[in-house]
Amino acid sequence: MKWYSASFILWIVLIFQKLQICSATVSNSIDDILQLQDENGVISVTAENYSMLSRAFPDYYNVLYITMRGTNSKGMGCELCYDFERSYHTVTNAIHLQAPQSLSLFFTVDVNEVPQLVRDLQLKNVPHLVVYPPAEPSKQADFEWKTSPFYQYALVPDNAKDSLKFGDFLAKILNISITVHQDFNVQEFVYYFVACMALFIFVKKVILPKITNKWKFFCMILSFGLLFPSITGYKFTEMNRIPFIARDEKNRIMYFSGGSGWQFGIEIFSVSSMYIVMSSLCVLLICLPMTSRISEKMRGLLAPFLACVLFYFFSYFISCYLVKNPEYPIIF
């Protein structure tokens, strides 16, 4: 009986030592891999380490960016690869700094340096961004980039430079929350700056000199601004938690929702602004013949001009409504 007890204790000790050795081996291998990371947390895959890296970490998310930094046999480069590489490093650096607890490893492989990857995945073009999720415990021994299932990020010229969209894609898969830094867009800033300055100068030099009671005018503007969100139905979007701005699959702003069951916040303000412009034009057309300060010749020129502008806005309004109701029979 004592012999059986001693054997059982010895067997437990051997199993415990074996587990310790396995754990230490995995820990050391992870530490060795982490030493290969660059400042953005990305590991470069080479022909020497490809066989090991492609099957070594089945319990991690393997994010693999397949690119081509040089040229192919025909001397052609990959412009899309260069465009996306900056977004890739921006997002991986954000995850590396903001979510170090996520079980994820990021790899970059150049098809010119690792031709075995091209044969294994049967690649016909580049670039590609794939994410291998952690394998199930029963399938970890069979994990390999060549055969394991993966998520793929659609890489097209429209989103190659959009780090926000790529960051959102990875954050959803990794179940983390990150903030992706965006570079200052000088062109967009200049566009809005020039437009606002032109509007400001027009109001200051043209509109304000003709207003006798400026205090009353600004009180009216403030009152209208407070009433505008309430009378246009914006509260409906808030109560139903409808987004103010939405984007389509090409990352373009959707100003009008499909169908008449609900509206985006920006849609409500857009439609209300069109109503205001068209009603103001109608009032001007009615009041124009009764205005004595304008000469008859000028009234004759302004009337058809205002009528054309009103027709244009009404035509544009109908085209917007066709987005919500394509079967609407009246088209201008």
NUDO-968246 format. One line per 5 residues: number of its first residue (from 1); their letters; for each residue z, y, x of C-alpha. Coordinates in Angstrom, 2 decimals, m for minus. Example, Ala and Ser with C-alpha at 12.3 -4.5 7.8 and 13.67 -1.06 7.14 Angstrom:
<zanus>
1	AS	7.80:m4.50:12.30  7.14:m1.06:13.67
</zanus>
This chain:
<zanus>
1	MKWYS	0.00:0.00:0.00  0.83:2.32:2.87  m2.53:1.46:4.46  m4.38:2.52:1.31  m2.41:5.77:1.16
6	ASFIL	m3.19:6.57:4.79  m6.90:5.82:4.27  m7.01:8.04:1.19  m5.37:10.94:3.06  m7.75:10.47:6.00
11	WIVLI	m10.72:10.45:3.63  m9.56:13.73:2.03  m9.12:15.34:5.46  m12.63:14.30:6.54  m14.19:15.71:3.37
16	FQKLQ	m12.29:18.98:3.80  m13.48:19.28:7.42  m17.04:18.55:6.35  m16.91:21.30:3.73  m15.52:23.72:6.29
21	ICSAT	m18.33:22.90:8.72  m20.99:23.32:6.00  m19.46:26.61:4.89  m19.34:27.90:8.45  m22.95:26.84:9.01
26	VSNSI	m24.14:28.71:5.91  m22.05:31.75:6.83  m23.45:31.82:10.33  m27.01:31.43:9.05  m26.52:34.33:6.63
31	DDILQ	m25.08:36.47:9.42  m28.04:35.60:11.61  m30.46:36.59:8.86  m28.65:39.86:8.17  m29.07:40.79:11.82
36	LQDEN	m32.84:40.72:11.29  m32.68:43.50:8.68  m34.03:46.93:9.52  m32.41:50.22:8.49  m33.71:49.76:4.93
41	GVISV	m32.34:46.23:4.60  m35.75:44.53:4.90  m36.42:41.37:6.94  m39.80:40.96:8.63  m41.28:37.49:8.24
46	TAENY	m43.16:36.15:11.25  m45.07:32.97:11.99  m42.03:31.66:13.89  m39.40:32.15:11.17  m41.58:31.70:8.07
51	SMLSR	m40.87:27.99:7.66  m37.11:28.59:7.83  m36.92:31.75:5.70  m39.16:30.41:2.94  m36.62:27.73:1.97
56	AFPDY	m33.29:28.78:3.49  m31.61:30.81:0.70  m32.02:29.25:m2.75  m28.81:30.92:m4.04  m30.14:34.46:m3.39
61	YNVLY	m32.78:36.60:m5.04  m35.70:36.49:m2.58  m37.75:39.69:m2.93  m41.00:39.18:m1.04  m43.53:41.93:m0.35
66	ITMRG	m46.88:40.55:0.83  m48.97:43.20:2.58  m51.65:43.76:5.21  m50.98:46.48:7.75  m54.10:46.02:9.84
71	TNSKG	m57.65:45.20:8.80  m59.26:41.99:7.63  m62.13:40.12:9.26  m64.58:42.62:7.74  m62.73:45.61:9.20
76	MGCEL	m61.38:46.76:5.83  m57.83:48.10:5.44  m55.50:47.98:2.45  m54.81:51.51:1.20  m52.76:50.22:m1.74
81	CYDFE	m50.48:48.39:0.73  m49.63:51.63:2.52  m49.12:53.49:m0.75  m46.62:50.95:m2.06  m44.78:50.31:1.22
86	RSYHT	m43.00:53.66:1.04  m41.83:52.95:m2.52  m40.71:49.48:m1.45  m38.56:50.80:1.39  m37.15:53.60:m0.79
91	VTNAI	m35.94:51.13:m3.41  m34.68:48.50:m0.97  m32.72:51.16:0.90  m31.16:52.33:m2.38  m30.12:48.77:m3.28
96	HLQAP	m28.86:48.13:0.25  m26.61:51.22:0.11  m25.63:51.40:m3.57  m25.40:47.70:m4.53  m24.44:45.72:m1.41
101	QSLSL	m22.70:43.18:m3.64  m25.97:41.96:m5.14  m27.08:38.55:m3.92  m30.53:39.67:m2.84  m32.60:39.47:0.31
106	FFTVD	m35.72:41.55:0.93  m38.66:40.33:2.99  m41.95:41.81:4.18  m44.75:39.57:5.38  m48.08:40.60:6.87
111	VNEVP	m50.84:38.15:5.96  m52.54:38.79:9.31  m49.41:37.63:11.14  m48.49:34.72:8.85  m51.72:32.98:7.76
116	QLVRD	m49.69:29.96:6.64  m48.35:32.02:3.72  m51.91:32.73:2.57  m52.66:29.00:2.51  m49.37:28.08:0.84
121	LQLKN	m49.67:30.63:m1.98  m53.48:30.45:m2.12  m53.79:34.22:m1.92  m57.11:35.89:m2.63  m56.05:39.53:m2.25
126	VPHLV	m53.15:41.80:m1.28  m50.67:43.35:m1.88  m48.23:41.33:m3.99  m44.57:41.80:m4.86  m42.77:38.67:m6.08
131	VYPPA	m39.11:37.95:m6.78  m37.73:34.41:m6.53  m34.57:34.07:m8.65  m31.70:31.85:m7.45  m32.49:28.19:m8.01
136	EPSKQ	m30.41:26.03:m10.29  m27.76:23.96:m8.48  m29.69:20.75:m9.10  m32.92:22.24:m7.71  m31.64:24.12:m4.66
141	ADFEW	m32.76:21.36:m2.31  m36.36:21.79:m3.53  m36.38:25.60:m3.26  m39.40:26.95:m1.40  m41.59:30.03:m1.74
146	KTSPF	m44.61:27.76:m1.93  m43.56:25.95:m5.12  m40.65:27.83:m6.76  m41.20:30.03:m9.86  m41.09:33.79:m9.43
151	YQYAL	m41.34:37.17:m11.15  m44.31:39.33:m10.16  m44.52:43.11:m10.15  m47.93:44.38:m11.24  m49.21:46.40:m8.29
156	VPDNA	m51.99:48.79:m9.29  m53.01:52.20:m7.90  m51.34:53.99:m10.82  m47.82:52.77:m9.96  m48.03:52.16:m6.21
161	KDSLK	m46.29:55.46:m5.42  m43.91:55.33:m8.39  m40.60:54.30:m6.83  m38.75:54.91:m10.11  m40.76:52.30:m11.98
166	FGDFL	m40.40:49.75:m9.20  m36.68:50.48:m8.94  m36.30:49.94:m12.68  m38.15:46.60:m12.37  m35.84:45.33:m9.63
171	AKILN	m32.66:46.71:m11.23  m33.37:44.78:m14.43  m33.99:41.51:m12.58  m31.01:41.87:m10.23  m28.80:43.19:m13.07
176	ISITV	m27.63:46.22:m11.10  m27.62:49.99:m11.51  m29.11:52.22:m8.79  m30.29:55.79:m8.36  m33.67:56.12:m6.66
181	HQDFN	m34.24:59.31:m4.70  m37.54:61.05:m5.35  m39.24:63.47:m2.99  m39.65:67.06:m4.14  m43.04:67.43:m5.86
186	VQEFV	m44.37:70.75:m4.55  m47.55:70.64:m6.65  m45.67:70.11:m9.90  m43.17:72.84:m9.00  m45.95:75.34:m8.29
191	YYFVA	m47.65:74.46:m11.58  m44.55:75.11:m13.68  m43.52:78.14:m11.60  m46.89:79.86:m12.05  m46.97:79.05:m15.79
196	CMALF	m43.43:80.38:m16.36  m44.06:83.50:m14.28  m47.26:84.25:m16.19  m45.43:83.88:m19.49  m42.53:86.02:m18.26
201	IFVKK	m44.85:88.81:m17.06  m46.82:88.72:m20.32  m43.65:89.04:m22.41  m42.21:91.78:m20.19  m45.37:93.88:m19.81
206	VILPK	m47.06:93.32:m23.18  m44.56:92.18:m25.81  m41.32:94.00:m24.96  m42.82:97.55:m24.69  m44.03:97.24:m28.31
211	ITNKW	m40.60:96.23:m29.67  m38.50:99.21:m30.73  m35.26:97.39:m31.57  m34.83:94.86:m28.77  m31.26:93.89:m29.78
216	KFFCM	m32.44:92.89:m33.25  m35.42:91.05:m31.79  m33.33:88.94:m29.42  m30.82:88.15:m32.18  m33.70:86.86:m34.30
221	ILSFG	m34.96:84.72:m31.40  m31.47:83.28:m30.84  m31.01:82.54:m34.55  m34.39:80.86:m34.73  m33.58:78.78:m31.66
226	LLFPS	m30.36:77.55:m33.27  m32.06:76.75:m36.58  m35.17:75.14:m35.10  m33.58:71.77:m34.11  m31.92:71.47:m37.53
231	ITGYK	m34.83:72.28:m39.83  m37.40:70.24:m37.88  m35.67:66.87:m38.23  m34.41:66.54:m34.67  m31.02:65.44:m35.99
236	FTEMN	m32.79:62.42:m37.48  m33.78:61.26:m34.00  m30.24:61.77:m32.70  m28.64:59.80:m35.54  m31.11:56.93:m35.09
241	RIPFI	m30.90:57.10:m31.27  m34.64:57.59:m30.93  m35.57:58.67:m27.39  m36.65:62.25:m26.81  m39.45:61.20:m24.43
246	ARDEK	m41.02:57.74:m24.10  m43.67:56.39:m21.73  m46.43:53.83:m22.22  m47.36:50.89:m19.97  m49.21:53.28:m17.63
251	NRIMY	m46.11:55.48:m17.27  m47.70:58.33:m19.25  m45.62:60.44:m21.66  m46.08:59.41:m25.31  m46.02:62.60:m27.35
256	FSGGS	m46.64:60.77:m30.66  m45.29:57.41:m31.81  m47.48:54.90:m33.57  m46.80:54.73:m37.32  m45.04:57.17:m39.60
261	GWQFG	m41.70:55.34:m39.78  m40.09:57.29:m36.95  m40.78:60.05:m34.44  m39.90:60.84:m30.84  m37.84:63.96:m30.21
266	IEIFS	m40.68:65.68:m28.37  m43.01:64.77:m31.24  m40.87:66.68:m33.72  m40.96:69.84:m31.62  m44.70:69.45:m30.96
271	VSSMY	m45.56:69.11:m34.64  m43.21:71.94:m35.60  m44.82:74.20:m33.00  m48.26:73.42:m34.41  m47.03:74.31:m37.92
276	IVMSS	m45.63:77.60:m36.63  m48.86:78.51:m34.82  m51.08:77.65:m37.82  m48.86:79.50:m40.30  m48.76:82.55:m38.01
281	LCVLL	m52.56:82.55:m37.81  m52.79:82.38:m41.60  m50.42:85.33:m41.95  m52.45:87.32:m39.39  m55.67:86.62:m41.28
286	ICLPM	m54.06:87.83:m44.53  m52.50:90.95:m43.00  m55.44:91.88:m40.78  m57.49:93.73:m43.49  m54.39:95.77:m44.44
291	TSRIS	m53.70:96.93:m40.87  m54.69:100.56:m40.42  m53.91:100.76:m36.70  m56.92:98.57:m35.85  m60.43:99.88:m36.28
296	EKMRG	m62.76:98.26:m38.77  m65.04:97.04:m36.01  m62.12:95.39:m34.19  m60.94:93.79:m37.44  m64.43:92.38:m37.89
301	LLAPF	m64.21:90.76:m34.45  m60.63:89.54:m34.76  m61.07:87.86:m38.15  m63.67:85.24:m37.09  m61.84:84.73:m33.78
306	LACVL	m58.54:83.98:m35.54  m60.36:81.75:m38.03  m61.90:79.73:m35.18  m58.52:79.39:m33.46  m56.95:78.24:m36.74
311	FYFFS	m59.72:75.68:m37.25  m59.21:74.40:m33.68  m55.46:73.96:m34.14  m55.96:72.24:m37.49  m58.53:69.91:m35.91
316	YFISC	m56.10:69.15:m33.07  m53.34:68.51:m35.60  m55.56:66.00:m37.44  m56.40:64.24:m34.15  m52.67:63.89:m33.44
321	YLVKN	m52.05:62.53:m36.93  m54.75:59.90:m36.36  m52.49:58.43:m33.67  m49.91:57.70:m36.35  m52.39:56.80:m39.11
326	PEYPI	m55.78:55.69:m37.69  m57.13:55.05:m41.22  m56.80:58.70:m42.28  m60.23:59.52:m43.80  m60.54:63.25:m42.92
331	IF	m61.71:63.94:m39.38  m62.84:67.27:m37.94
</zanus>
